[in-house]
Amino acid sequence: MADLNEYKCPNCGGALNFDSGIQKMKCPFCDCEFEMDDLKALDEELKSVNADDEFKWDGAQGEKWSEEETQNMKVYVCQSCGGEIVGDETTGATSCPYCDNPVVIKGSFAGDLKPDFIIPFKHDKKAAKEGLNNHLLKKFFLPKIFKDQNHIDEVKGIYVPFWLFDTDVDGQVNYKATTVRHWSDSNYDYTETSYYSVYRAGKLGFDRIPVDGSSQMPDDLMESIEPFDFEGGAKEFQTAYMAGYLADRYDVDDKQSINRANERVKVSTEEAFRSTVTGYTTVDVENSNIKTYNGKTHYAMYPVWILNTTYKDEHYLFAMNGQTGKFVGNLPTDWGKFWGTLGILSVGLSAIALLLQYLFY
């Protein structure tokens, strides 16, 4: 059975939470605050708990789960109220659904790499809800009922596993560029397009290219809430930072993430070289040769608020960077309003064209 870490207040025995506002552990009962470094000794004590002290329970007497049904499920017991906590094989940390006490499930990390770094949450659940409200503002084609009667189904603070790739690059890129010139005489309008081949080569260095290691998190959603401020916010990993939040264990390892990291390096290198090609109307990549070397990988946990809402049986997922507050997510469209507005604009433009024709021709 998996072990659970609970951080108890030494003054009143209440369960401690990580407070993103003060960047400390705080007791919700007596309001005592504790520095993160003070909990390192407590971490060592929790690791030394004897396995004989674990809770045990008997299975139900009715119909039992099949092996196929339970192969990706885990059941844990809350040490405060005895409630059972059910999670899948990627769950790293959660809270009791009955007494809401935060717990850390150490057993879920067994056999995996321990994270090197963690960026603590700086924005709380209230900020995540405000982020959604701000995201809905000034969205003209958003259905009114979605904005007025939007109910958030779920708000979760999750530490998402990220692989951070360091690499040096030796790149060569060929671009196809054009210049376009327009002129007119009394009879004709002319357009002249000239084509050029532009070559760029050089060396670049990349530090901590993030690739999320959870298959449950859409890659495009995670990349949309970047960047995370590693230099200004990363800490040496401590499990205490996860108290009160969920945490996904990586199920996509660093080797499986290399291709995506390489693709990000390739695109970033082409864009960096592209910024030096000036004076043309258009510039497009024709082909490139990107070689990486001196590669290193780090493992980190990054803070993300996930919000779920439903509209007309459609599921909408939003994400907020738990460090910077950047908010992203797709929204539904009121197509009736869209086409109605387009029709009004079309009539308006036609009227303007007729007026211009009447005035000048």
N, C-alpha and C positions, 0 to 999 in steps of 0.2 A: 504494500500500500504506500502511496506517496506521502511524504512529509509535508506539513504545512507550517510556514513561519507566521507568527502573529506578533506584532510589536505592541507590548503592553505598557501602559503608563506606569512608571515606578511609584507614582504618588497615589493614584486612585484605582489602578488596574484596568482602566478603560483601554480600548483598542486605538492605537495611534494611526493617524493618516498623514500622508505627505501633503502639506499645504503649499500650493503653487504660488500663492500670493507672497508668502514670507520665505519660501524656499527652505522650510524646516519641517520636522515632524511635529504635529500638534495633537493634543488630546482634546476631543470635542466635549468632554465632560468637565474637566477642571481647567481647560485652556492653557495647560503647561506646554511650553515649547522646548524642543530639543534639537541641537545641531546634528547634522548628518554624521559627522565624524564620531560623535558620541555613541552611535549605534553600531560601529564596527565591532566593538567587543561583544555586543549583544548578538550580532550575526554569528560569531564564533561559538557562543553558548548554544544557539539554536542548532548549529551543525552537530553539536556533540550529544544531542538528545538521544537516549537509548531507544532502539527499535521496539523494545518490549513495552514502551509507553504508548504505542500507537493504538488508536481506537480500532475495534473490530466489530463486525455485525454479521448477522445471518441473512441468507437470502430469503425471499418470500416463498411461501408454501404453494403458491399458485403456479400458473404457467411461467416458465422461465424464458429469459432471452436466449435466442440462438447465438451461436458463436459469430455468425455473420453480422448480426445486429449489434453486437457489443464490441467488435474488434476495434472500432474507432472511438469508443466511449470510455470515460473514466469517472469514477464516483469517489468523492472525498467527503470527509466529515468535519464540520465546523467545530473547533475546539471550544467555542464559547457557548453555543446553544445545542450542539449535537445535530444540527440540520445537515442534510446531505447536499453536496455540491456536485453537479454533473457538468462535465466539460468534455470537449473532444481532444484528440491527440495533440492538437497544436496550442491548446490553452496553457498559458504560462502563469498567469495570475488573475485572480478574480475576487469577488466579494460574496459573502453568504446571502442567498436570496431571502432568507428568513429574518436574520437579525442585522444584515447589512455590514457585518464586521469584515474588514479587509483582511485577506489572507494571501500568502504567497505559496504556490504549489511547487516546491523544490523538485519533486519527482518528475515533473514534466520536462525539466531541463537535463535529467540524467542522460549521459551518453552524448550530449551535445556540447558545443563549445560555449564557454562562459563569455558573455559580451565584454568587450574591452571598454566601451564607453556608453554613457546614457546622457541624453539631453532631457532634463526635468521639465514637466509642464510649467508654463508661466501663465496660461489662461485657464480659467475654471469653466465649469459647466454653464454658468450664467453667461459668460462671454461667448460660449459656443452658440447658445440660443440667440443672443443678440447678433451674432455673426450671420445667422440665417435670416433674421428680420432685415438686417441691412442689405443682405444679398437679394432680397425680394423688392427692395425699393427701386423706383424708377424703371421697372420692367413693364413697359407699356403693353406688350402683348401677353403678359401673364394673366391667366384666368382670374377674375376677381374673386371667385369663391375659393380658389387656392390660397390667395393672399389673406382673405378675411377669415376663413375657417380652417386654416392650415393647422393640423395637429401633428406634432412630432411624435412618431411612434417610439423612437428609441434614441437616446443620447449616450454614447459610450466614450470614455477616455481610454485610449488604447496605446500601449507602447508597441510600435511596429518594428520588427527586426529589419535592419538594413545592413547590407554588405557595402563597405567603403573601399573603393579601389584606388590605389596610387599607381601611376605609371608615367614613364617618359615616352615621347612619341617622336618618330622620324617620319615626316609626311611629305608627300608630293601630290599636287593637285593640278589638273588641267581644267580651265574654265572656258566655256564658249560665251563670248561677249558680243554685244551689238551696240551700234550707235544709230540713232534714227533722226533724220532731218526732214522737216516739212517746209514747203514754200508753194507759192501760187503765182500765176500770172492772170491775164485777163480771160484766158480760155480754160485753164486747167489747174487742178491742185496736184502737187507732186509730193511723193514720199520716197526718200532714199534710205535704204538700210545697209549698213556696212557690218561685216562679220570679222571677228578677231579671235585668235586663240591665245589665251593668257595662261602662263605657267607660274606656279608658286611652290616653294619648297622651304622647309625649315624644321626646327625642333621645338617641341613644347613639353611642358610638364603639367600633369594633372594630379591633384590631391583630393582624396576622399570623394570619388565619384559615387553617389548613392544608387544602389539598386535594392528595392525591397525584397526581402526573403520570405514573404508570406504569399502563398497562392490565393489566399482569401481576399487580398487587397488588390484592386485593379491597378496595374502599373501606371496607366495614364493619369489616374486620380492622384496617386502618390507623387508623381512627377509634377503635377499641376500645383501642389502646395509648396514646392521648393521655392527658394532655398531655405535650409536650416542653417542657423549661425553656429557652426561647430566651434570656432575659435572663441566666441563669446559666451557659449552656453554648455559645452560638453563637460561632463564630469566622469571621474573614474567610476566604473559600475558598482552600484550597491543595490541590493534587493530592496532596501528601505524606500527608495524612490518610487517603487511600483506599488506601495501600499495604497489601497483605495482605487486602483486602476486595473484595467485588464491588460494582459500582455500576451501577444502571440509568440509561440515558439516557431523558429524558422522551419519551414518544410521545403524550401528551395535553397539548397546549399550554395556555397561560393562558386563551386565548379559549374553548377547549372546556371549561375548568374553571369558568367564571364561573357557570353555572347551579347547579352544586353549591355553590359558595361562597354564592350568593344564598339558596339553600334553608337553609343552615346559619345565615345571618344572620337569616332569617325566623323559624326555630324558636327561636333564642337570644333574639331580641327578644320574641317571644310569651311565652317562659318568664320573661324578666326582668320584664316587666310583670305577668305572672301572680303573681309573688312578692309584689306589692303588694296583691293582692286577698285579703283575709282575712275570717274570720268566716262563711264559707259551708261547706256540706257538700260540694258539688261545684262545680268551676269548669272550663268547657270553652270553647275558642276557637270563636266563631261566625263571625267573619270578621276579616280584617286587611288593612291597607294599609301596606306597608313600602317606603319609597323610600330608595335609597342614593345617595350623592354623595361627591365628593373621593376616589374610589377609586384605589388604587395597588397594584402587584403586585411581589413579590420572588420570587426563585428560590433555593431552599435544598436541601441534601442532609441527610436525617435518618437516624440509624443504627437498623437493625432486624435482629434475629436471626430467621431463618426456620428452622423445624424441620419435617421431614416424617416421618411414620411410617405404616405400613400395618397394618391389622387386618382379617382375613377379606376380603381383596381390596378393602377400602375405604380410601381415602386420607384422612389427617387432617393438616391444616395448622395449625401453631401459630406465634405471633409473640411476640417479646419486645422491648420498647423498649430499645434498646441504650444509652440514657442513664440511664433511671430504673429499669429492671429489671421494669417492669410486664409481666405475662405473660397471654396470652389464647389461646383455642383451643377448638374443640368436641371432645367426647369421646363414645365409643360408650356405649350403655346395655345392661345385662344385663336384658332384659325379663322373663326368667323370675324373677329375684330381685325385680324391681319388682312384678309381679303377685302373686307369692307374699307379699310384704310387705303389699301392699294387702289381700289376702285375710285375713291374720292381723289387721290393723288393723280390718277390717270385722267380723270375728268378735268381736274385743275390744270394739269400740264397741257391738255388739248386746248383748253380755253386760252391759255397764255400764248400757245403757238398761233391760234387764229388771230389773237389781238396783234401780235407782232407782224403777222402777214398783212393784216389790214393797215397797220401804221407805216410799214416800210416797203411794201411791194405794190 
